[in-house]
Amino acid sequence: MIENKINVSQALGNRFDVSFYNARFDFVSNSYPSFDLGQLVYINPPVSFDGISDNEEMSFIPMESIDEHNGTIKTLKTIRFREIKGFTKFQEGDLLWAKITPCMQNGKSAIACKLKNGFGCGSTEFFVLRPKSDNILIEYIHYILRDKRVLKSAQNSFGGSAGQQRVSSSYLKSVKIPLLPIDIQKQIIKQYIQAQEAKQKKDEEAKSLLDSIDSFVLKNMGVALPSKDIYAKVNVVSLSQLIGNRYDPYYHNEYFEEAFKHLKETSNYKLVRLSDITVLITSGITPKSGGDDYTDSEHGVAFIRSGNIDIMGEVDFDNLLYIRRNVHNTRMKSSKVQNGDIMIAIVGATIGQVGIYHSSREANINQAIALVRLKDGYNPEYIKEVIKSSIGQLNLDRLKRPVARANINLEEISSMLIPVPEIEIQNEMVKSVVSIRQQAKQLQKEGVKLLESTKQEIEKIILG
């Protein structure tokens, strides 16, 4: 249920700003007593390192090691004890819960397990939670704190400057937790894990289908690319190769030379530059964060960033920002998006993500996206699939600059080589790929439905 009412006694000794209490969600059970989280767990408890020498190793968990989708640790790194100063410390079985935006609301939390020597350290942006007694399972606490409504409520409480907003420890301590008997806690955690594993199996089946698309595209193109693993990482080039070309060693890696040679020799279809089949290749800008250029979804125009293009090549409309219409029609008029436009991520970790805008809604893009509008006679879905395939990713991999924040410019995007068959063949290939993607999407939906159904059953148990 949603709780918005507070009395003066609640505010005393706490924050007085409205956001701390606004649109607050708490689990309130009709059958079991509720306690503040701070009554049930220690937050940022001390860790004893008695007997550990400076050279001994322990686990290191940066924020990027947390899988926000499953609430697990993807990879464990190691660090020596003498190097842990300044990091957040924890031990086997502690819950790590991100406190900073956007990691918190994205679900970056996991139970520390399989730690080297039983200890670990990691990002300073983690809260560490540890049960105060044996009558509360950390897995149960984790389940409650991963609920989207709890995360949204915590987001409403954010304090701090824009871009560096965090959940306060006082808010976290105040989250209500229904205290169920330990055997019921164990029962619902077992039930949830079984549903989560079933969903993961569906996701793996979907991933296998999606991975098969690349082989399908290459086979239909007649293209055979060499393995990257057999080529040396040392790049030797002659001066003549550099004239009129890029000077960075990465671009001239032997693998790229051989791969493009294979592409040209084995493709069943003519290779054309992307610029030869387009009427427009452009990108946008990013208005100043927190400025007057932004507004709400009711009054603004959808503003698409590279992170809004999902793995299926679709736009995630649930997490868009919105810019004012006058900005869209003036400063950003050259990057207006139309139905059927292709969008390619060209900056940062999302480089190579490709999508198509399937909507009549007005929209615009930031500078991390290359907008590609095709000439008549070319199927956007076909071009998208080629760019998503090993052929397109080969182009993008070579073109990107391997710097701290990798990037590709629009002139380089224009130079991408694309195998282009007759439109009838393009359409047939798209038909087959769409069928595969639909099968994968159905499996993913089944997994989500199964997990959500289990969550509803668990909520009935908790609320009584």
N, C-alpha and C positions, 0 to 999 in steps of 0.2 A: 504494500500500500504506500501511497505518497503522503509524507508528513511535511506540512509547511508551518505549523503553529509552534511557537516557542513562548516560554514565559521568562520573566526577568531573571529568575534564579538560574535558568539555563545559560543565560548570556554572561552572568557574573563570572569573571575569571577567564572568559573566553573571548573570541572575536565578536565585534559588534556589527561588522559589515553584512549587508543583506545577502550577498552571494554565498556566504558561509552556510546559510540556512535555506536558501531559496531552492525550490523544486527538489527537495531532498527525498531520496528513496531509502527505506530500511525494511528488511524482512521483520514483520511483526507476527508472531505465531499465536494462534488461539489455544494451543495445547502445551506449549513449552515456554519457560521463562526466557526473556531476552536480557543480554548483558552488553555493556559497552565492550568493544574489542579490547580496549586497554585493560579491562578486568580479567581477560582470558589469556592474553599473550603479552610477552615482553616485546617492546619495539626497540630495535637497535641494542640488543643485550650485549654485554661484554663477552669476549672470547678469550679463553686462557690458552696461551701458547707455551706453557711450562715444558721445558725439556727439549724444545725445538731449536736446532742450531741454525746459524745464519745461512748455511749452504743447503739446507733441506728444502725440498720443493713442496708446494701446495698448489691447489687448483686456482685458476684465475678465470673469472667470468665477466667479460665486458658486456655492455648492454646488447650488442649485436649478436651475442651468443644465445639470447633468449628467443624462442619461437613463440611469437604472440598468438599464433593460431591454435596451438595445442597446449600452451602453458608448460613447455618443457625446455630443457637445455639442449641446444643443438650440438654445441662443441665445447669441450673443456680444454682450456689452455693451462700452462703451468707458469709459476713464478717462484723465485727463491725468497725465503723468509726475509732476507735482508732488504728486499726490494718492495715490501708491502706497505711502507709508510705512505699515508695519504689515501689509501683505498678503504672501502667498506669491508669489514671482516665478518666472517660467518663460519658456521660449522655444519657438519652433516645433518640433514633433516630440517634446516632452517628454511623459511619461505622468503624468497627475494621478490619484492614488489616495487615496480618502478613508480617514482613519485613525480617525474617531470613530464611535461607535454612534449611531443604527442605520444611518448612511449606508454604513459599510464593508461590513457583512454584506448590505446591500441591493444592493450592486454599483455604487456610485457611483464610477466610474472612466472616464477617457477620454483619448485622445491629443490634445494641444493642436494644432490645425491651423487654417489660414486666419486666423492672428492678425494683427491690424493692426500693420504695421511689424515683424512677426516676433516681437513680445514680448507678454507678458501678465502679469497678476497676478490673484489670487483668494483664496478662503477660506484661512485659516490652518490649516484642518483637512485640507488636502491634503498628502500626501507627493508630491514631484516626483522622477521617475526618469528617468535619461538613460544610454544605453549608454556603456560605457567604450571599446568598440572596434567595428569594422565587422563582427565575426563574430557579433553578436547583434542581432536585430531587436527594436525596441521593441514592435512588433505581436505578436511571439511572447511576450515578457514579459507583455504585457497579456492575452493569451489564457490563460496559466498562472494569472495572478493573479485572473482572473474566474471560475475554476473554483469551484463551490459548496463543494467539499470543502476547498479552500485557504482560502476565506473563513470557513468554519466553524472550521477549525483556528486561524485568526487570531483569531476571536472568543473561542476558549477561552483565548487568551493575554492577554486584556484586562487592563489595569491602570487605576487611577484610581477616583474616586468614582462611585457609582451615577448613571446618567444622563449622565455625562461620561467614560465609559470609552473608552480608545483603544488602538490597536495601537502598540507601541513600535518605534522605529527598529531596535533590536537584534533584535527578533523578525523584522521584515521583512527585514533583512540576512541572516538565517539560513535563509530559505525556500530549499529546494533546487530548482535549475533544471537539467534535463538539457540539455546543450549539443549540439544537433544541427548538422550541417553547414548552412551558410547557404542552400544551394539547397533543402534539405529544409524549413527554416524557411519559406522563401518559398512552397513548394508547399502546406504545410498552412494557411498564412494565406490563400492564394488559395482553397483548398478551403472554409475556414471562412466567408470573406466571401461566396462564392457561395451557401452554405447559408443564411447569415443574410439575404441579399437575397431568397432564395426564401421564407423564413419571413415576412419583412416584406410580401411580396406577398400571401401568404395572410392576414396580419393586416389589410392594407388592404381586401381583399375582405370580410373579416368585419366590419370597421368600417362599410363601405358598407351592408351588410345591416342592421346595428344602427341606423345613422343613419336608415334608411328607416322604422323603426318609428314615429318621431314623426309623419311625414307620414301614415302609415296610421291612427294613432289620431285625429289631427285631422280627417282626411277622413271617418272613420266617425262622428265627433261632429258633423260639419258646421261645425266651428269654423274661423274665419279670423282670425288675430291679425296686427296691424300690425307693420311693421318698427320696431325700436327706434332705428335709425340716423337716422330723419327727425325725431326729437323733440329739443328743446333740453335741455341739461343744467341750465339755470337753472330753478328751481321757484318759481312764484308762486301763492300760495293765499290765500283769504280767511279771515278769522277764524272765520266760521261753519263752514268746512270742518274746522277744527282742534278744535272743541268736541266732546269725547267721543272724540277720535281721537288718534293719535300726533302729536307736534310736530316730529319730525325731517324736514327737507326731502326726504330721499331717498324716503320713503314716499309723498309727494305729487307725485312726478315726473309730468309730463303723460303720459308713455308709459304708466304704470300705469293712469291714469284711462281713457285711450282703449282700452287692451288689455282691461281688465275690461268696458268698455262693449261691445266687440266680442264678448267671450266670452258675455255675457248675451244679446246680440241674435242671435247666429248658432248657438248650441248647439242641437242637435236634441233634447236631453234636459234635464230639470229639473236645476237646480243646487242642491245641498244642502251645508250645512256638514258638515265631516268629523265634528264632534261629534254630528251627528244620526244617523249610521249606525254609531256605535261604542259599545262598552260600557266601554272603558277607553282613556285616553290618559295615559301616565305616562313617567317616566324614572328612571334609577338614580343611583348615586353612584360615586365612585372611591375605594376604600380607599387609605390612605397608601402611597406607593411604597416597596417594599422591606420593608414591615411584615409582621407575623405573619398578616395576613388572607389572604395568598397561599399557594398550595401547588402541587403538581404535578398533571398531568392524571389520574393514577391515583386520587388521593384527593380531588380538588377538583371544582368546578362551573365549566363554561365561562363566561368573562367576556368579553362581546363589546363591543368599542369601535368607534367609527365607521370607523376604518381597516380593520377586519376585513370590511367589506361591499364586495365587489368590483364591477366595472363591470357584471357580468351580474346583479347583485342577489342574489348568493349569499354565504353566510358562509364566509370562509377559515378553516377549522378547523386549518390547519397552523401558524398564527401567533397562537393565542389564549393569553391568560393564564388562570389558574385560581384561584378564590377558595375559601376553606374553606367546607365545607357549613354550619357553624353561622352564618357571616356571611350566606350565601345565605338561610337560614331565619329570620333575626332582623332585623338592620338593613336587609337588602335584600329582604325578603320581598314588598314591594309592587311590585318590578320584575322578578319572575320571568317568564321568557319561555316561551310555549307554542307548540306546533306550529301554524303558520299565522299567527302574529303578524307584523305589518308593522313594520319598523324604519326610521326616517328620521333621517339625520344632521342635527343642528341647531346644531352649533358648528364654527367654524373653516373650514379650506379644503375639508373634505368635505361642507359643507352641500348638501343636495339628493340625496345618495347614498341610494338606497332599496333595501331587500331584504326578503325574507320568510324566516322561520325554518322550514326544512323538516327538522325532526328531533324525535325523542322524547326526546333527551338533555336533562337539566336544564341551564338556562343563565340568565344574568343580564346586565344591561347597565350601562354607565356613564351619566353625566349628559349626554354629548354625543349621545345617541340618544333619540328619542321613540318609545316603543313604542305601537303602535296595534292594538287588538283590535276586530274588527268584530262587529256584530250578525249574527244568522242572516239569510240571504237576500242576502248580498253576497259576491262572489268576491274574496278577497284579492289574487289575481293581477291582476284587472282594476284594482282600486284602486291597486295598486303601479304598473302601467303608466301610469295617468293621472298619478300623482304624478311619475313619471320623465319624462313628456312635457312639451312646452312649456306645457301648461295648468298642471300641478303646479309646474313650475319658475318660472312667472310668479308664482304665489302665494308661493313660498318666496323668490324674488328680492325681492319687495316687502316681505315680512315681516322679512327679515334686517336687523339693524342694522349699517350700514357702519362699524364701528369696527375697532380693531387686530385683535381676534379676533371676527369676525362671529358673531352668535348669534340664535336665535329661541326664545321661550318657549313653554310648552305651551298656554297660552291662545290664543296666535296660531296654533299648529298646528291647534287645534280649529276655527279660523275659516276654514280653507281651503275654497274652493268647488270641488266635484267634480260633473261631469255624471254622472248615474246613470240608465242605461236599465234595462229589465227584465232579470232574471237570465239569461234565455236569450240575450239580445244580449251581455251581459257575457261569458258562457261562449264564444260564437262568436268574439268579438274576442280573447279569451285564447288560444283554440285557434290562431288565425292567428299571433299574436305569438310563441307558444311555438315554432311551426314555424320562424319566422324566426330565433329565438335558437338553436335546435338546429342549423340550417344554419351559422350563424356560429361556434358552438362547435366544430362538426366541422372547419371550416376552420382554426381556431386549433389544434386538436389535431394536424391534419396538419402544420402549420408546426412545432410543437414536436417532433413525431416525426422530421421531416426533419432538424432541427438536432441533435437528440440522437443520431441515427444517424451524422451526420457527426462529432460529437464522439467517438463510440466508435471510429470509423475512425482519427481523428487520435491518440487515446490509444494505439492499437495501434502506430502509427508511433513515437510518443515512447517507449513502454515497451520496444518491441522484442520 
